[in-house]
Amino acid sequence: MAAYIEPKVLKGFRDFLPDAEIVRRSLIENIENSCRSFGFLPIDTPAIEYAEILLGKSGGETEKQIFRFKDNGERDVALRFDLTVPFARFVALHRADLVFPFKRYHIGKAWRGENTQRGRYREFIQCDFDIIGSDTPSSDFEIILLIRAVFKNLGVDVNINVNHRGLFNRFLANIGQSEKSVEILRAVDKLSKVGEDKTRESLTELTGDANANKIIKFIGAKGDFKEILEQITELSGGACAESQRLTLLREYMRDACEDEDGEPFILNPSITRGLDYYTGVVFETFLKEMPDIGSVCSGGRYDNLAGLYSKEKDSISGVGTSVGLDRLLAALESLNKLPAANKCKTAVACIDGEKSGKYQALAQKIRKEGVPCEVFTDPCGEKNMVKQFVLAEKKGFQYVIIPSEDDSTVTLRDLSARQNIEMTLENLIKKIK
Amino acid sequence: MAAYIEPKVLKGFRDFLPDAEIVRRSLIENIENSCRSFGFLPIDTPAIEYAEILLGKSGGETEKQIFRFKDNGERDVALRFDLTVPFARFVALHRADLVFPFKRYHIGKAWRGENTQRGRYREFIQCDFDIIGSDTPSSDFEIILLIRAVFKNLGVDVNINVNHRGLFNRFLANIGQSEKSVEILRAVDKLSKVGEDKTRESLTELTGDANANKIIKFIGAKGDFKEILEQITELSGGACAESQRLTLLREYMRDACEDEDGEPFILNPSITRGLDYYTGVVFETFLKEMPDIGSVCSGGRYDNLAGLYSKEKDSISGVGTSVGLDRLLAALESLNKLPAANKCKTAVACIDGEKSGKYQALAQKIRKEGVPCEVFTDPCGEKNMVKQFVLAEKKGFQYVIIPSEDDSTVTLRDLSARQNIEMTLENLIKKIK
């Protein structure tokens, strides 16, 4: 048996102390409540799966990052690196037991052996919500509306940037550049990072001067939603199914949000979600007060989610998104908008160790009213009450309840006011509630 | 790229479909609320740690069961197999940042390569709560009271069996059998499984007839808390610190629970928690309606939690417990006492796809009142309303809202009554709330 082992956590992994964890849980609860209010249901999948399943569609980059090993039965297994791949496998496996359209959310840990120098973590919480089995504009819209609800409920203003990958492809076909779409998408995706000039340079190299100008015109279209839509529709060769879907989305937005001031939805033709597997509407979400940190919630529509794991011929189209919890938490902290937690701020003092049962009885009455109440466990004696105040202050509490000999009244110590007030239990509950 | 990969989960691992996951989350939320109401705070630790740290004190059995592997940096790492060892490491690492006594709960996944034939899972959720840094009877009591609150809030009656390992050791010393304590504890621990006769046999073999009788008398003491305490105190050589602590616990119980009918705390001298590392008070919790499934919440007091990971000389004593979530879930299901979930039971029908924005606007008004409301995304047309009813029934919903042309009224379809009723939005919210 070892005599001493140095306590340390692996690089890229984190402990969460109570102050940080309570906030993280509040944030998750908040997002979860938004999902539930829209009728989205939770699922869970194992942290460990067959490596073959998790790596199915991925290239070499994922393979390098994944935590992969042989289990005790010599199976080739790995830790999930996102919640999308397990969801695809889940849908293929349980297809017969799900009711479609299926609206699910999934909040859970995922692991990647990423380079931690980029400020990334090797263990992180993913927060995904999707509608699958419906290729309707209304399900595209519902995901966007739910994104909006999530951030509204958190009290932060966002711009949700929407685009349609299909319309962009149509535009490329219209200018005869379909064959280079992969390279063009890659260049366009860097626009916000490298700026318009550099993007134009790359595009000129790829497609020549005239085409580069057209592409810049497309991705840089200006105006409100309607005006931009008109421009990019024209550049794509006129009205089509994709432009009609965007028109419909705009109508939905107006109908669902007419009582709101401001327009959280922006048509942004430069949003392409890179080389991702999205095929239809795509979106990215930026905090109005901190756009520079990048998108905090991105997603879009994809075809044939479970295709790789399914022998059935009819594919399942879906639309969904993922909230970047770590990035969002950091942003909310800078903005001083972390969600409030129902944190305990009151303790019953422990004066005489023999009376702990009575102290607990008093606390029970307060807890019954929905107010958290701690009971201190280490007796201080009548003359050392200050010890209890110091402990309560260290814990960030606001009140200490000092029980009295008879049960009719108690003394409430307000730690910030440094005042003791005698009151009935009824008034005490009213005060600290 | 593979063309087809069979969708499957690893043996001993589980997917949770919405119905199961929603219940599991409600149960966790319920336990979490109980912990919070007592002022316990959440923490989290990484799923993966250095194997050396996780295996520190464990014997060969754990080593065989643990998921252990080399990460991409050739570090010897493993998945946590409980939340206790990571907590010990956590306390040693963050000792300076914690306020003692420290009351924490931790709910998270753990992994063991267990033999799944015993009905165990290789991935499971642990639910632990502890008070560390206080060796007071009142902290022993608070853990027991919190166990009681957890089950009370779940609406199930339990018997919490309490004992004191120290008093048992004193008894063994009193009959001159201290040296065989390990073997005796092992035999006593099997009492509930093998019965008194077999236990007596093993004890006779170990310690002779006379001692076996004394041990059986000790562990089989009958009566109420006070009567049993008197018997085992006498058998242990008279009043001592350990018997005084149990006396105090009984007083606390009376003081804190005097308004309750029945006595959930039982002094059970046969509870020893086997060869575990407990040193003081120990406890096991049984469902009154299903005692045979075994303890659903066990724990006790331990010395020097973080000793292995700490160079500091003063040890940290603690008391804590762990809820067996899987076993409890199964029991609650058989008892038909699964916690209620705020599950969505209402949907707005989708008649005309162009009006999805208006449907969402209507749903928003309902969600604002705290009532979850789904909006169906696939239009059925005026004449096919029954399609929406069928979908809602498949989802286990109770109501479908059929929007009308003007906004003043809507039609509510009650699916079980098979009735449509026209009403104002205000009345509708009242009805479905």
Interface residues (C-beta under 8 A of the other chain):
Chain A: M1 A2 Y4 I5 E6 P7 K8 V9 L10 K11 F13 R14 D15 F16 L17 P18 E21 I22 R24 R25 R36 S37 F38 G39 L41 P42 I43 D44 T45 P46 A47 I48 E49 Y50 E52 I53 G56 K57 K64 Q65 F67 F69 K70 D71 N72 G73 R75 V77 L79 R89 F90 A92 L93 H94 D97 L98 V99 P101 K103 R104 K109 W111 G113 R122 E123 I131 S134 T136 P137 S138 S139 F141 E142 L145 A149 L248 E251 Y252 M253 R254 D255 A256 C257 E258 D259 A306 L308 Y309 S310 K311 N342 C344 A347 C350 G353 E354 K355 S356 G357 K358 Y359 Q360 A361 A363 Q364 R367 P372 C373 E374 V375 F376 T377 D378 P379 L391 K394 K395
Chain B: M1 A2 Y4 I5 E6 P7 K8 V9 L10 K11 F13 R14 D15 F16 L17 P18 E21 I22 R24 R25 R36 S37 F38 G39 L41 P42 I43 D44 T45 P46 A47 I48 E49 Y50 E52 I53 G56 K57 K64 Q65 F67 F69 K70 D71 N72 G73 R75 V77 L79 R89 F90 A92 L93 H94 D97 L98 V99 P101 K103 R104 K109 W111 G113 R122 E123 I131 S134 T136 P137 S138 S139 F141 E142 L145 A149 L248 E251 Y252 M253 R254 D255 A256 C257 E258 D259 A306 L308 Y309 S310 K311 N342 C344 A347 C350 G353 E354 K355 S356 G357 K358 Y359 Q360 A361 A363 Q364 R367 P372 C373 E374 V375 F376 T377 D378 P379 L391 K394 K395
